[in-house]
Amino acid sequence: MGIGAGVIGFIFFLIGALLQLLLFAIIANAILSWLFAFDVINYRNRFVAQVAEFLDRFTSPILAPLRRVIPPLGGMDLTPIVALLIIQGVQGYLLPPLHVAALGLVGAY
């Protein structure tokens, strides 16, 4: 394995890890929003408020464009589910062929 293949492998590892982190953040944000909606927890707790704000800032660049396209269905926001499906599709169907193509460009495949 040459240096080019190693660098490309590391880049695709980072992309996969970041997508997985985004996936977990979207799930955590959805669960936290349900806990707020059912008044299990509230924003008066400073730690909970900071975690909720961080997750909202982290996931809103992904969810906001989807929210403009997908309306709430019966008061339920379906955009996290759509975002999770898109992330899983990118991880499962787009990254592997792109990885192979990038390896082919450096002559490692």
N, C-alpha and C positions, 0 to 999 in steps of 0.2 A: 504494500500500500504506500503510494507516494505522498508527498507533503500536500499536493493539491487535493487528493482524495480525502486526506485527513481533515483539511480545512473545510471542505464542502460537507463532510460528515458532521463536523462540529457545528457548522452553521445550521444545518437541518435539525440537529439535536436541539439547538437553542430555540429554533422556531417551534418545534414540537413541544418543548417544555413551556414556552410562553403561551402557546395555545391551550395547553393543559391547565396552566395557572389561570388563564382567563375563564376557562370552563368552570373551575372550582369557585372563582370569584362570582360568576353569574349565579351559580347554585346557592352560594352563601348569601348573596344579595336577595335572591328570591325568598329564601327561608326567613331571612331577617325581616323582609317586608311583610310576610305573613304573620310573624310574631308581633310586629307593630300593629297590624290590622286587627288582630284578635286580642289586642291589649295584654299580651303575655309579658311583654317588655315595653318600656317607653323611653323617650329621649331624655328624660330627666337624669338617667344614669350617664355620667360623663363618658365612661369607657364605651358603652354601647353606642352613644351618639357619635363618638369619634370613629368607631369601626364602621357604622352605617354610612357616615360621610365619606370615608375612604373607599368603601366598596362602591358607593354611588358614583364617585368621581372616576374610579377605575373602570366601571362597566358602562357608564353613560355614553362614551364615544361609540360603543358598539350598539347599544340598545336604542339610543335616540333616533338614528335614521330608520330603524325598523319600526319604532313607534309612530313615525310619520306616515308609514305605509300601512301598517296593520292596526286597525282600530281595536279597542278593548271589546271583548266578546262577553256580554252580560256582566260588565264590571270587572272582568278578569283580564289581566295583561298577559297575552300569549307571546310577547316578544322574547322573553328569556328562553322559552321552549324552541322557538324558531332559531334564535342565536345558537343554542346548544346543538341543534341539528346541523346548522351551517358549519360550526367549528368541527364537529365530528366528521362531516363530509370532507372538509379540507384536510383534516388529519388522515383520514382513511383512503381518500381517492385522489387528492391532488398532490400531497407532499411526496408519496413514494415515486410516482412517475417523474416528478420534477427532480427528485434526488438522483434517479437513474440518468435523466437527461443531463444534469449538471456533471455527474461523474463521466458521462460520455464526452462532454466538452473538454475535460482535462485529460482524456485518454485513459482513464482508469477502468473503464468498463468496455 
